[in-house]
């Protein structure tokens, strides 16, 4: 024996017992040369399985050598199949099937091969047979000129015909007597439109002939029964469809069971590349963007229909029990796994696994199911599959039912070397455990909905109009909501002001366009009801946002929602990964919107619940905006380059101005940005439609603004404000580097240098980013006339006051002594000191350092600004409009005072009034005295 064969040895760890000793001895005598242990293996298999005895009789001369090196023998069978001529396919593949079935069975019964090796060998053989058969048919059609435009070279890809393996074959879990579930599709783009119908006829003929090659019973038996009924609408469609037609079907009519079926789908034969490309187009159909808890009810309904149609819904008794479809059987585990995958796989690609055991492990790894449940179900699944295989080995019958007779059960037990009574006891125990673990998950409405008791403080008239809302008009949405209503009303009744919370919830429900998915989510995760009541009872803005974007609730149960902020680097890597999964530009933009909304929502909830303060919320909102701009800029550039070529020169940089530049924005902030580019003397782009450099960057900038602000199916990301660019609205939307530097040095107004104190590059070419920061520091470091600067600042302050009045006490941003006023003074301090720091506190400290501002006054301004920021950030989370104290609800008022550190709303309002007045006085005095002092300050006023 060669060294290679020695490593391919069959390790026997168990031997079946012969039910009929005499028949076992007959089979043993057919393979006299094998070692005694292998002889016992042959005798035990043949003595309990008439089917295996028949195979041994037919392949006795081959099996003895094959058992010496089973992997090599299997590979040799596969190679022989590949070499078959078309006229030898039927007998050749049938002989191969006998050999594969016999070898696999003996390796399985001996314990030498694992379940995965057994099912893998059977599955790979099924794929090989389909591939050989379809390519032989396509080759024959090409030779007869029945597939216009195709030649001999197209045989290797089956002329664009792809065979998808479904079900157990798709998951590499084929059993001994399985049908092979296939979907046959062809790539219609391989053919000219005027020959499409002729090509389709050819593809249909090839598919039918392939099925006949595999499934016809001849004197040599059959290879595989083929089942093509999983294709779209099989009652009316041909056995082979154009891919485009199939895609249209799934997009418009596809059902949950078809989505579940495609979890296991893979291209197994024919044009593998075309098949995988088709499966990629179906990802949005199979893997929904949101957490799809509504799939639970669909799967439950499907299980009930199967039980009714197949008669498998009776009690668990082992004789005659269907190990696949019966209670506690294989299908229960598969449905449990696949439904969980459907729920979460749209958000987490790591859950998109075909195998059942692998799927259970992945779900446990991501905390979608407990680890002990995954381990138990995996063990039961393996045991069920082993029993199923033994049942089918006996007579090669397409059955999953345990025998009804004592003899039948004894034969199965002998193949497993088990006592029949012990085996039945173990099987029943496993079936019961599977049923108990899965039934509760699938039967959310098994018990009737409890009657909803309306607490005394709630207005029944408000509750009575709920059935008229869009989200509750569908029978299914209404049914799920009725089950939720008792708990929901109970939680409303426990709030500080139930009537107020009810009206807020009413507004939320009225704005929901649909309810099935969201209500299913709440039913599966009742803890979310507390969060919903908290949000709708506190923040009108968040509640309104939720009613339009209820899918963001998905993020709450994703496992990391309440963890610490991950930071820009982690966020950028996550968003880049999401964008790189998509190929379509608009899909990328929608994916960015969906991702951003979830993180935006997370920040708001953390702030609302006191997990972070207003200052931290501001930093997180700014981090998020910066990451989005940095991730989308290259996507916009790549898309723009398709038509107009790569960006000339070094490319653009995006400079954040205002609050974003200072690294702190609120929930509803616009993004103040400018775009600068360095063409490096390149005059034109190099593309299909080249553009001169200036219009290139102008249009590229407009594309970036559109990517950020255009309303799409997932809404918009941010409003973008570019008025801080050189020359404001009169200037180009993108400025060249030379133009920008020249303007800042020679033409910029004082207010533009003030704005430069907060400028920060957030995306673009690294060298140009560094050049900008060096230039910025040099401009800010120049000596300036204090008198001239403060005179301009004073004039700016007057103009701002004249142009925009504050919208009441709670408008902490606009008006004398408020946020913009303090920011203006801070920027002036940074400019006078020649400092490159950006935040308000640092600017005030610089004003003290250069001798302009009193330290105590600077501290009061800084503390007041922190209070203003807390009020403004909280207010923008509560409402998009100016706060009206008289209309401020209990929850909103509590949040506002908690966020600002006060005990009562009147104490907060009094503190604001006093801060406004004193800050106004400090700023006015600082500007007046600063101009007077500047007259004797030679260093500050070199003129």
C-alpha positions, 0 to 999 in steps of 0.5 A: 500500500502506498503512503498516500493510501495509508493516510486515506485509511478508514478508521472504524469506531463502530460496527452495525449488527446484522438483523439477518445473520445469514444474509450478512454472512452471504455478503461477507463471503462476497468480499473475502480479501478484506480485513476481518473488521471490514468484513464485519462492517459489510456483514452488519450493513447487508444483514440489516439493509436489503438495499445495501446488500444489493449494492454489495452484490453489484459492486463486490469487486470494487468495494473491497479496494475502495474501503482501503482508501475511501477518499481516493476511491471517491475522487476516482469515481468523480473523475470517471464521471467527468470523462463519460461520453454523452451516450454513456451518461445514463449507465455511467452515472448510475454505476457511480451512484451505486458506488458513492451510495455504498461507500458513503454508507459503509464509511458512515456506519463505521463511524469513520466519516462525520455527518458533514463528510457523509452529506458533503460526499452525497451533495458533491456527487449530486452537483457533479451529476447535474453539471455533467448532465447539463453540459452534455445537453448544452453541447449537443444543442450547440452542435445542432445550432439550437442556441444561436450565437454560442460556440464550443467554448460556451459549453464550459459555462453551460451557455449561461445556464446556471443550476442553483442547489436549494434545500439540503443540497444547497446547504451540503446536507443531502441525505441518502434518498433525497430528491435534489431541489434545483432551480434552473436559470439562464443568463438572457444577456448571452443572447441577442433579443431577437433570438431570445425565444429560440434560446429559451426553448433550447434551455428548457429542452436541455433542463428537461433532458438533464432531469431525465438523465438523472431521474429516469429509472432504467435497468441500472436504477436511477441517479437522483430524483430531481425536483424543480418546483422551488422555482418561481410559480412552478405551475405556470413557468417553464422548467428553466427561466431567464434570470431577469424574469426570476428577479422580477418575480422575487422583487414583486411576489416573493414570499417568506418561505421563498426567502427562507429557501434562498438562505441555503441556495448556492450555484452548484452546476453550469455557469457558476459565476452567473448563478452566484451573480444572480444570488447576489441580486437577490440579497435585498429580497432574502436579507431585509434591511430591518430586523424582520420579526414578522417572519416568525408568524410566517414561519409558524403559519407555514409549519401549521400548513405542513402539519395539516397537509402531511398529517404530521401534527399528532402527538410524539410517538416514535413508531411511524413518527416523521423525523423530518416534518413531525413535531420535534423533527428536523424541519423544526430545527431548520425553521427555528434557525432559518427564521432567526437568520431571516430576522437578523441576517439583513443587518449581520452578514456573518449570520448568512450561513447555509448549514443548520449547525453552522447557523445555530453556532453563529446565532449563539455567537451573536447572542440571538439565541442562548449558547446552550440552546444552540448546542442542544439543537445542534446535538439533536439535529445531528442525531435526527439526521443519523436516524433519518439516514438509517431509515433510508438505508434500509430500502433506499426509500424516500421516507423520513418516517420511523418504521411502524413495525417492530422488525422495521425499528429493529433493523434501524436499531441494528444499523446503529448497534443499539437496543430497539427499546433504548433507541426509541426512548432516546428518540422520543426524548430528543423529539420532545426537547426539540419541540419544547425549545422551538414551539414557544418561539413559533407560536406567539399567538397560541394563547388569545390576546388578553383583554386590554384594561384602560387605566382611569387616566387614559382617554378611551376616545383617543384609543378608540380611533387607533384602528383607523390609522394606516398601521392598524388597518391591515388585519395582521397589524391589528391582530399583533397590536391587540396582543400588545395593547394590554401591556402598552396601556399598562405601561402608559398608566405607570408614567408620571402623566398618563394622559400626556403620554397617551397623546404622545403615543397617539401621535406616534401611531398616527404617523406610522405608515405600516405596523406589522414589522414594528409590532412584531419587533415589540412583541418579540422584544417587549422591553422596547415598549418602555423605551417607546413610551419614554421617547414619545412621552419626552421628545416630540422630535424623536417620536416624529422621527421614529414614526417615519423611521421605526426601523432604527429600533433594530439597533436597540436590540443589536447587542451594543446599543448601550455600550460606550461610544466607539470613536471615529476610527471604529465608526469609519471602518464600520461605514466603509465596510457597509458601503463596500458591500454595495455596488450600486451608487444610490444603494450606497447612499441609502445604506449610509443614510440608514446607518447614520440614522441608527447612530444618530438615534443612539446618541439621542436615546443616550442623551435622553436617558442621561447616559451622556451629557449634552457636551458629550452628545455634541461631540458624538453628533460631530464625530458621526457627521465627520465620519459620514463626510469622510466615507462618502467623499471617496464614493462620490469621487469614484462615481463622478470619475466614471463619466469625467475621469479621476479628479485632476491634481491632488483632489479636494479637501472638505473643511468643516466650519462653525460648530462642526469645525469646533467638533460639537453640533446638535441633533438638528445642525446643518453642516457648514463646510467649504471645499478646496482643491489643488489642480497642480496645473492640470487643466482638464480631467481625463475621462469619457467626458472630460471637464476643465478643472474648475467646472470639474470641481464645482460639479463634484462639490455639487455631487457631494452636497447632493449625496449628503442632502438629497432626500432618498428612500431612507431620507436625507443625511444633513442639510449643507451650508456653504456660505462660509466659503470665500466670497460667500454665495457669490463665489464658486462652490469649490475654491482652488488652493491658490485662490483660497490662500490668496484670498485669505491673505489679501482679501478676506474680511475680519469675519472670515478670519474669525471663521477660520479659527474654527476651521478643520479639515475632515476629508480629502487628500492627506497632503492638502489637509496638512497644507491647509492646517499649516496655512491656517496656523500661519494666517491666524498667527499674524500680528493684528490691530486689536482696535481694528479687530474689535471694531469689526467684531462690535459691528458684526455683533450689532448687525447680528442683533439687528438681523435676528431676534431671539425666539424667546427665553429658551432660544439659547443660541441667538441674541445678546449674551447668548451662544452666538455672542459668546462664540464671537467673543471666543473667536476674537480672543483666538484671533487676537492671540494668534492661536489655532485652538477651535473650541469656545473655552480655549478661545476665551482662555486665549482672550485672557492670555493676551490681556484682553479679557478678565479671567473671572469674566472668561470663566463666567462666559465659559460656564454660561456657554456650557449651560446654553449648550445643554439647553440648546442641545436638549431643545433640539432633541425635544423639538424642531421648533422653538420651545414653548414652556406652556406646551412643554410636557412633563417628560420633556421638562424633566429631561431639560432640567436633568440635562442642565443640572437643575431641580426645577424649570423655574430655577433654570429659566431664572438662571438663563435670564441672569446669564443672558444679562451678565454675559451681554454686559461682559461682552459689551464692556470687553469690546468697548474697553478693548478698543480703548486700550488698543490705542495705547497698545503698540504691540497690538496696533503696529500702525 
